[in-house]
């Protein structure tokens, strides 16, 4: 059996065990193609490397709910031996902004020190790439160039073809150069299956509340008491290297917190990961309309929702408006489609009862 066939079988088994899915025909085709590319990359000759005959990554794109992210996670599990080398795009951009990443600062040591990559890393996985400004475009281009220099193979997902990754006409030459760089550097695969499986899920109305503020407050309180009983509110300390912080509103393994508190502070991916690792129920109060004026909060909210979803924890939110009205597309450039799709899945009966503690009675 060839190496690519062996990896192909491992990826399919990983999806069945960890994600509880059997890949469809389109997914199987892309998994197989990616495995062959990885085998070819491993066996490339010295001449191939000099002439740069092989691509330096794979770019998956397609509409939401087609399985791009779970396939990316399966490759991470099998290629990186459960070492976490996956970043959400927004989280990576925050990290690169924090270290002022630029053309003259592509030090591997700096990236290692900031826990963006690690020593001897061979692969990196970036989920949900979408560009909404030129500064981010330049940051991610610098990062891609650095990864190519360091011979780190990249796997990306996006809801958009490279030609549509940035839709504004500003700096058209720079944008064109960026798109051309992606198509030259990566093998590009589209998930063409038409069905978004999340749309078929039956909604469970006991966790998302979109009435007036007073009613929402009462309903979330009632749900909290069903889950943790008469547990008292505590202030809990969360610890990670370089950033200890406290959160008020912890009831056993349930966190109850205002949107502005959880998404308005300078939290990053690692902070949210620590919170979600210790908390099984996240109750977010007063989720507002997500307008362009709070873009940083929206980006953190996207990272938080991805973390809750990936860790299979339970979310309750109280909203100022119905869920399908919280994100006015005409007033924002951020790509919110995947987050909206996941929010819908996380309120479904299938998701909640699959991941809920079986001892809790919600009836």
C-alpha positions in Angstrom: 0.0 0.0 0.0 1.4 3.4 -0.9 1.9 6.1 1.7 -0.9 8.3 0.2 -3.4 5.4 0.4 -2.4 4.7 3.9 -2.9 8.3 4.9 -6.2 8.4 3.0 -7.5 5.5 5.1 -6.3 7.2 8.3 -8.1 10.4 7.4 -11.4 8.6 6.7 -11.1 6.6 9.9 -10.4 9.8 11.8 -13.5 11.5 10.4 -15.6 8.5 11.4 -14.2 8.3 15.0 -13.8 11.9 15.9 -16.5 13.6 13.8 -19.0 10.7 13.5 -19.3 11.2 9.7 -18.9 9.1 6.6 -17.3 11.3 3.9 -19.4 11.9 0.8 -18.1 11.4 -2.7 -16.9 14.9 -3.1 -15.1 14.9 0.2 -13.5 11.5 -0.5 -12.2 12.8 -3.9 -10.5 15.9 -2.3 -9.1 13.8 0.6 -7.5 11.4 -1.9 -6.1 14.3 -4.1 -4.6 16.0 -1.0 -3.0 12.7 0.2 -1.3 12.3 -3.3 0.0 15.8 -3.2 1.5 15.3 0.3 3.1 12.1 -0.9 4.5 13.8 -4.0 5.9 16.6 -1.7 7.6 14.1 0.5 9.3 12.4 -2.4 10.3 15.4 -4.4 13.8 15.4 -5.7 16.5 17.9 -5.1 16.0 19.2 -8.7 12.2 19.6 -8.0 13.0 21.7 -4.9 15.5 23.9 -6.8 13.0 24.5 -9.7 10.1 24.8 -7.3 8.0 22.3 -9.3 5.7 21.4 -6.5 3.2 23.6 -4.7 3.7 24.5 -1.0 0.2 24.0 0.2 -3.5 23.2 -0.4 -6.3 25.7 -0.4 -9.8 24.2 0.2 -12.8 26.4 -0.6 -16.5 26.0 -0.9 -19.8 27.1 0.8 -20.4 26.7 4.5 -21.4 23.4 5.9 -19.5 21.3 3.3 -17.0 19.7 5.7 -13.9 21.8 5.0 -13.0 22.5 8.6 -13.5 18.9 9.9 -11.3 17.6 7.1 -8.7 20.1 7.9 -8.8 18.9 11.5 -8.5 15.3 10.4 -5.3 16.1 8.5 -3.9 17.9 11.5 -4.6 14.9 13.8 -3.0 12.4 11.4 -0.1 14.5 10.1 0.8 16.4 13.3 0.3 13.6 15.8 -2.3 15.5 17.8 0.1 18.4 18.2 -2.0 21.6 17.7 -0.8 23.4 14.6 -4.2 24.8 13.6 -5.2 28.5 13.7 -8.4 30.2 12.9 -7.6 33.0 10.5 -8.8 35.8 12.7 -6.7 34.4 15.6 -3.6 34.3 13.4 -4.1 37.9 12.3 -4.5 39.1 15.9 -1.2 37.2 16.7 0.6 38.7 13.7 -0.6 42.2 14.6 0.5 41.8 18.2 4.1 41.1 17.1 4.0 43.8 14.3 4.8 41.2 11.7 6.4 42.7 8.6 8.7 42.1 5.7 11.8 42.7 7.8 10.6 40.6 10.8 10.0 37.1 9.6 12.2 35.5 12.3 11.2 31.9 13.0 12.4 32.4 16.5 9.9 35.2 17.0 7.1 33.0 15.6 8.1 30.2 17.9 8.4 32.5 21.0 4.9 33.8 20.3 3.6 30.2 20.0 2.4 30.7 16.4 4.6 27.9 15.1 6.9 25.5 16.9 10.4 24.2 16.2 10.7 21.4 13.6 7.1 22.1 12.4 6.3 20.6 9.0 2.7 21.6 8.6 0.4 24.5 9.5 -3.4 24.6 9.2 -5.3 27.9 8.7 -9.1 27.8 8.9 -11.5 30.3 7.4 -9.3 32.7 5.5 -11.0 35.9 4.4 -9.5 39.3 3.8 -11.5 42.5 4.6 -8.7 45.0 4.5 -5.3 45.6 2.8 -3.3 45.5 6.1 -4.5 42.0 6.8 -3.8 41.0 3.2 -0.2 42.1 3.6 0.2 40.4 6.9 -1.0 37.0 5.7 1.1 37.3 2.5 4.2 38.0 4.6 3.3 35.0 6.7 2.7 32.7 3.7 6.1 33.8 2.3 7.8 33.0 5.6 6.2 29.6 5.8 7.4 28.8 2.2 10.9 29.9 3.2 10.8 27.7 6.3 9.5 24.8 4.2 6.3 24.5 6.3 3.5 23.0 4.2 0.2 25.0 4.5 -3.4 23.8 4.4 -6.0 26.5 4.2 -9.8 26.6 4.2 -12.0 29.4 2.9 -15.6 30.0 1.8 -14.2 31.8 -1.2 -12.2 31.0 -4.3 -8.9 32.9 -4.3 -10.3 35.3 -7.0 -13.1 36.3 -4.5 -11.1 36.3 -1.3 -11.0 40.1 -1.2 -13.8 41.9 -3.1 -12.8 45.6 -2.8 -11.1 47.4 -5.7 -8.6 49.3 -3.5 -4.9 48.6 -4.4 -6.0 46.5 -7.3 -2.4 45.5 -8.3 -1.5 44.4 -4.8 -4.8 42.4 -4.6 -4.1 40.8 -8.0 -0.6 39.9 -7.0 -1.9 38.3 -3.8 -4.5 36.2 -5.6 -1.9 35.1 -8.2 0.5 34.2 -5.4 -2.2 31.9 -3.8 -2.9 30.2 -7.1 0.8 29.8 -7.9 1.7 28.6 -4.4 -1.2 26.3 -3.5 -3.2 23.5 -5.1 -6.8 24.8 -5.1 -9.7 22.4 -4.5 -13.4 23.3 -4.4 -16.0 21.5 -2.3 -18.8 21.4 -4.8 -21.4 19.4 -3.0 -24.6 21.5 -2.8 -26.0 20.4 0.5 -25.4 22.3 3.8 -26.4 19.6 6.3 -26.9 22.1 9.1 -30.0 23.5 7.4 -31.8 20.2 7.9 -31.3 20.1 11.7 -34.3 20.6 14.0 -34.0 23.7 16.2 -34.2 23.3 20.0 -35.6 26.6 21.4 -34.5 26.3 25.0 -31.0 27.8 24.6 -31.3 30.9 22.4 -33.5 33.7 23.6 -34.5 36.8 21.5 -37.3 38.5 23.5 -36.9 41.7 25.4 -34.0 42.0 27.8 -36.0 41.4 30.9 -37.6 38.2 29.5 -34.3 36.9 28.2 -32.7 37.4 31.6 -35.5 35.4 33.3 -35.3 32.6 30.7 -31.5 32.2 30.9 -31.7 32.3 34.7 -34.3 29.5 34.6 -32.1 27.4 32.3 -29.0 28.0 34.4 -30.8 26.7 37.5 -31.9 23.6 35.6 -28.3 22.9 34.8 -26.4 23.8 38.0 -29.2 24.0 40.5 -28.6 26.5 43.4 -24.9 26.8 42.8 -23.4 30.1 43.9 -21.7 32.5 41.6 -17.9 32.6 41.9 -15.0 34.5 40.4 -12.6 32.0 38.8 -9.0 32.5 37.8 -7.8 31.3 34.5 -4.0 30.9 33.9 -1.9 30.7 30.8 1.7 31.7 30.2 1.9 35.5 30.2 -1.7 36.2 30.9 -3.7 35.4 34.1 -7.2 36.7 34.2 -10.4 36.4 36.3 -14.0 35.9 35.1 -16.9 36.6 37.4 -20.1 34.6 36.8 -18.9 31.0 37.1 -21.4 28.5 38.5 -19.6 25.1 38.8 -18.9 24.4 35.1 -21.1 27.1 33.7 -20.0 30.6 32.8 -22.5 33.4 32.5 -21.1 36.6 31.0 -22.0 39.7 29.0 -21.1 39.8 25.3 -19.0 43.0 25.9 -17.1 41.3 28.7 -16.1 38.1 26.8 -15.5 39.7 23.4 -14.6 43.3 24.4 -11.4 42.4 26.2 -8.1 41.7 24.5 -8.6 37.9 24.6 -7.0 35.7 22.0 -7.4 32.1 20.8 -5.4 30.6 23.7 -7.5 32.5 26.3 -10.7 31.2 24.8 -9.3 27.7 24.7 -8.4 27.8 28.4 -11.9 29.1 29.2 -13.7 26.5 27.1 -11.5 23.7 28.4 -12.6 24.4 32.0 -16.2 25.4 31.2 -18.9 23.1 29.7 -21.7 25.7 29.5 -21.2 29.2 28.1 -24.1 31.6 28.6 -23.6 34.9 26.7 -25.9 37.7 27.6 -27.0 40.6 25.4 -25.5 39.8 22.0 -26.0 43.0 20.0 -26.4 43.7 16.3 -22.9 43.0 14.9 -22.1 46.2 13.1 -18.9 47.3 11.5 -18.2 49.6 14.4 -17.4 46.6 16.6 -15.4 44.6 14.1 -12.7 43.5 16.7 -15.5 42.2 19.0 -17.1 40.3 16.1 -13.7 38.7 15.2 -13.3 37.6 18.8 -16.8 36.3 18.9 -16.1 34.2 15.7 -13.0 32.7 17.4 -15.0 32.0 20.6 -17.8 30.3 18.7 -15.3 28.2 16.8 -13.7 27.1 20.0 -17.0 26.2 21.7 -18.1 24.3 18.6 -14.8 22.4 18.2 -14.7 21.5 21.9 -18.4 20.4 21.6 -19.6 22.5 24.6 -23.1 24.0 25.1 -23.9 27.6 24.2 -26.8 29.7 25.4 -27.2 33.3 24.1 -29.7 36.1 24.7 -30.0 38.4 21.7 -31.2 41.9 21.0 -32.7 40.6 17.7 -33.5 37.3 16.1 -30.4 35.3 15.1 -30.9 35.8 11.4 -30.9 39.6 12.0 -27.8 40.0 14.2 -25.4 40.5 11.3 -26.4 43.1 8.7 -24.3 42.2 5.7 -24.6 45.7 4.1 -22.9 47.2 7.2 -20.0 44.8 7.5 -17.1 43.4 5.5 -16.4 40.4 7.7 -17.4 36.9 6.4 -19.8 35.6 9.0 -21.4 32.8 7.0 -19.6 29.9 8.7 -20.2 31.3 12.2 -23.9 31.7 11.5 -24.1 28.2 10.2 -22.4 26.9 13.3 -24.6 28.9 15.6 -27.6 27.3 14.0 -26.1 23.8 14.5 -25.3 24.5 18.1 -29.0 25.3 18.8 -30.2 22.0 17.2 -31.6 19.1 19.1 -29.0 16.8 17.6 -26.0 18.9 18.8 -27.4 19.7 22.3 -28.5 16.3 23.3 -25.4 14.7 21.8 -23.1 16.9 23.9 -25.3 17.6 27.0 -24.6 15.9 30.3 -27.1 13.0 30.3 -28.0 13.7 34.0 -29.5 17.1 33.2 -33.3 17.2 32.6 -34.4 20.1 30.4 -38.0 19.1 30.2 
